[in-house]
Amino acid sequence: MPVEMGMWRIDGETPKRLTSASLPTEATLEAFLERDPSLLGERLLVIGRQVHTPHGKYIDLLAMDAEGNLHVLELKREKTPRDVVAQILDYGAWVTTLDRDTIIDLANAHLGEVPFEQAFEDVFGTSAPDELNSSLQLTIVATDLDAGSERIVTYLRNFGVPLNAVFFTYLEDDGRTYLARSWLARDDDAAASGTAYGKSTKGKRAEWNGRDWFVSFGEYPGGRSWEDGRRLGFISAGGGDWYSRSLRSLPLGARVNVHIPTRGYVAVGETLGEAMPASDAQVLVDGQWVRLTDQDLVGSYEHRSTGGASEDDTGEWVVPVRWWVAQPAEDAFWVKGMFANQNSACKLRQEFTLDRLAQHFNIDEGEAG
């Protein structure tokens, strides 16, 4: 049966039911959700309102979650059960075809002066993932739902369609107005464990240019020092296989964009060799290859082995680099929305970051390529 929202105020020992009030218009509810999509119980970034589809229809609200998955929010607006469900399924079929570039274009058109990448970090506190729209959530937003619509939604969820309905009720109490929310089904409902939409990742992951890598140079007291890396031309990582494994995958001739955690980007350069244990590593100084351990170092690049682990697992690994530009840590460059993560090295796909690094460091693509 249709969901009914009730709320009571307790005066002493006597419950007093709050009176339901009429929502001025469903457009008002749409505006509420655009301004604060957390009303749905999840942090979301709205990337489109009244999004025009190729079929002449308009999606009320299009939003994105922290994983880069899209959410279609469709208000009921007096539609019949068949119409509201058919319409949101039609929208879902189209949204799953959107590639990363199209999604970012839609978001930038809606967000205006704030670029998508910055808006994403403002909401979620992290940079946007490389892959967008890997799955989809369809949500019918209503002030009430008839029994027919409820049956259809429940039936489709049993087949793994990522469809749900949320209800908002206006309530009044002594001149104050409240907004209450309830869902038709729980998010962790086993019936919704499958996802019939959004499985294809073609075009949904940022393309890699085959050259640029992100490198995290993690400084720490008494250990790794960026001043050594900048002066002697190297990057390094270690202390455990998880930290060094990705650095060891860097190929010869890779363009590395070096980031110091909590500070920003400090250098761009080209790898001159493959990773070597710090005890054996050589760096290029004044045109001559010299042992790193023979140099006057600010930091330390040794790790204590525990549990019988091998040097390959726990040791510091070093990659020699020719810097095109390298700045002190205090001059690190950072713009909200730029890419950063905890990997010691990974492919850098985000155009937003690459464009700003090229501008800031004045990198000539012709010379640097």
N, C-alpha and C positions, 0 to 999 in steps of 0.2 A: 504494500500500500504506500501511497505518497508520504514523504517525510514531512513531519510537522515540527516546527521549532517552538519550544515554550521556555519561558524564563520567569522566575519568581524572585521577588525581594522578600527577605525575612524581616518582618517587624515584630520583634519580641518572639512570641511563639506562633505568630500567624503569618503564613506565606501569603504574599500578595502577587498575583500574576501581573506581569507587565503587559500593557496593551500593545497589540500589533498596530503599526502605523503603515501608511502607504508610502512606498518609495516614490519620490517625485516622478522620475522616469528611469527606464533602464539605462538610458544614456548617462544619467547621474552615476549609476553603479559602475558603468564602464569607465567614467572619468576617475572615480575613486580607485579602481584597480590600476589604471595607468599611473596614477600618482604614487600608489603604494600597493604593488602587487603582493607584498608580504601578507596582505589580507587573506590570501589563499593558504597561508601556513608554510610557505617556502620562499626563500629569497629568489627573486626572479628579476631579470632585466627586460623591460618592455622594449622591443626593437621595432614595433610597428603598430599603428592603429588605423583601422579601416584600410587594410592592405588589399590593394586591387589584385585580383587573380586574372589569369588569361581567359577565364570563362565568364567574365563580366560580373563577378560577385566580389564581395568585400569581407575579409576576415576582421572581426571586431578588434581583437588584440592578438598580437604575436609576441611571444616572450621567449627568453632563454634562461636555462638554469646554470649552475656553476660548472656542470660537466659539458656545457656547450650543446645540450639537447634542447629542442624546440618544444614550445607549448602553444597550442592553438586554443584560445579562449573565445567561445562563442556564446553570446547572450541569447536567451530563448526568445524574447520579444514577441510574445503571443503566437509563436509558430506552433503548428500541429506536431504531434509526436513524430510522425513520419518525416516532416520537413526539417525539423531541427536536427535529428540524427543523420538524415541523408546529407544535409548541408555540411555538417562538421566532418563527416567521413570524406566527402568530396574535397574539402579543404585539406584534410590530412593527406589524401592521395597526391595533391599538388605539392604540398610543403615538403614531402619526402624527396622530391626531385631537386630541391634547391641545393646548389653547390655552395661551397664556402664563400666564393667571391660574391655571389648573388646575395647571400645572407648579410654579408658585411655592407654591401651597397644599400640594402633595405634598411639596415640599422643606422647607417650614417645619414640617410635621408630623413629618418625619423628623429634622430638625436640632435641634428643641427650642428652647432659649432663644436660639440664635444665628440671627438673620434670614438668609434666603437671600442677600440682597445682601452682607452682611458675610462670610458663608461663602465666597461666590464670590471676593471680593477676597482673602480669606485664602489661597485656593488658587492663584489665577491672577495676583494682583497688579494687577488692574484691575477696573473696574466691569462688571457684567453687560451684555451687548449688548441693544439694544432688541428684537431679534428672537431668539426661542428656538425650537428644534425645527424648523429649516429643513431639516435632513437627519438621517439616523438610521444607526446602526451596530448590527448584531446580532452578538453574539459567544457562541458555545458554549464554555463552560469545562469542561475535562475532564482527568482524569488519564490517559486513553487514549481513542482513537477507533477504532472498527472500520472496516473497509474500506468497508462500505455507507454509513456516515455521511460518510466522506471523499468518496465518489463523489457523493453528493447535494449536499454543500456546494459542491464544485468545479463541478458542473453548474449550480447556481443562480447562482454567481458569474459564469459565462459569459454570463448574461442580465442582468447588472448588479444583481443583488440584493446589498445591502451586508451580506453574511454571511461570517463567518470563524470559525475555531475556534482556541483557544489551549489548550496542554497544560501542565500542571504536574506535575513529578515530584519526589518526595521522595528524597533520597540521603543515605546515612550514611557517615561516615568517622571512625574512631577516636573514637566517642562524640559526634561533632557531626552535626547534621542540616542539610541544605541543600535549598533549593527552586529548581528549575531550570524555565525557561520556554521554549517554542518555539511558533511560529505555523504553521498549516497553509499559509497563503499570505501573500505580502508585501502590505503596505498599498497600495503603488503598482502592484500588479498591474493590467495594462490590463483584465483581465476584470472588475475591480471599479470601473472608472472611472465607470460609470453608476450612478444611484441610483434604484431603483424606488419608494422610500418617501420621504415627507416633502417632496414638492415644493410642496404647498399651503402658503401662508403666512397663510391666513385665521385671524385670532385669535391668531397666533403672534408678532405684533409688537405692542408696547405701544401702546395707543390714545393719540392726542395730543388734548389738551383744546382745541386751536385757539388757545391764548393764550400758553403759557409757552415761553420760549426760554432756552437755556443760552448764556452769553457768557463767553468767556475773555479776561480783561484781563491781557495778558502784560507785566509790568513788566520793565525792564532798565536797567542803569546808564547814566546820561546820556541816556536816552530816555523812553519812556512811563512816567508816574507815576500810580499810583492816587490819590494825594493830590489831584492836579489833577482827576481824574474825579469823585471824591467831592465836592469843594468846589464845582466848577463845573457838575456835572450832565452828564456825557457818558461814552460808551464809545468806544473806538477800536481800530483794527487797521491794519496796513500793512506795507510793506517787500517786498511781492510780491503778485501777484494771488491766489495760493492763500490768503494770510492775510486779505485784505480782501474777497474775493468773497462769502463767507458773511455777513459783517457787512453788506454792501450789500444783502443780501436781506431784512433785517429790515423789517417793515412798520410803519407808523405805529400806535401804540397797543399794540404788543406788550409783554407783561410779560417783562422780562429779569431773569434770575437770574445775577448776576455772580460769577465764580470767578477767583481769582488762582492760577495754577499753583503747585503744591507748598505752598500755604497753605490755601486753602479758599474758601468763599463769603463775600462781604463786603457784598452789596447786592441789593435787589430794587426795581425801579422800572418806569416806563412810558415807552416811546419817544415823543418829541414831534415827531419829524420823520424824514425819510429820511437816509441817509448822504450826507455831503458831504466833498470834499477838505478837509483841515485848514486849508489857506490860505483857504478860503471859508466854513468852518463857523461857525455861530452857536450860542451856548448861552444858556439862560434864567437870568439872574442877577437876583434881587430883582424879578422880574416884568418885566424888560426883556431884549430880545434884543440880545446884544452879540457882537462878533467874538471868536472864541477867541484869535486871535493877538494881540489887544490886551490880553489879561489877563496878570497876573503869574503865570507858569507855573513850576513846579518842574522839569518834564521838557521834552524836546524832541520835536517831532512832524514832523520832516523826515527824508527818506530820500534818499540819494544815488542818482540814476538811473544805471544801467549799461547799456551795450550799446544805447543809443538807445531804451530803454523809455519809454513814456509815463507821465505822472503817474498815470493811472488804474491802471497796472500796479504801480507801485512806491510811490506816495504813501501817506500816512496818511489814513485815512477816519474821520470822526467822526459819531456819532449822538447828538443831544441827548436827555437823559433827565430825567424828574422822579422823584427818589428817594422811595420810601415809607419805606425804611430803608437807611442806608449806614453802614458801620463802617470804622474804620481797618484797614489790612492786618494789623496785629499782633493784631487781634481776630477774624480770619477764623474761620469756623465749618466744621468738617469732622467727619464720622462715617464710619468705614470702611464701604464699600459704596455710598457716594453716587456719583452720576454725574459724570464728568469726561472730556473728551477733548481732542484737539489742535485741533479746529475753533475758529475765532474765534466762530462762532455756529452753533447748530443747534437743532432742536426738542427740548424737554426733555419726555420721555415718562415717565420713571421715577417712579412714585408714591412709592417709598421716599424719594427725594430731595425731591420736592415736599412730602410730609408733614412731613419734618423741617425744611425751610426755613420752612414755615408756622408750625410750633411755635416754632422758635428766634427768628424775627423777629416773631412775634406778628402775623401777617398775617390780617386779618379778610376772609374770602372775599366777604362781602357788600359791603364797602367797596372792596376791591381789584379786584373783578371789573369 
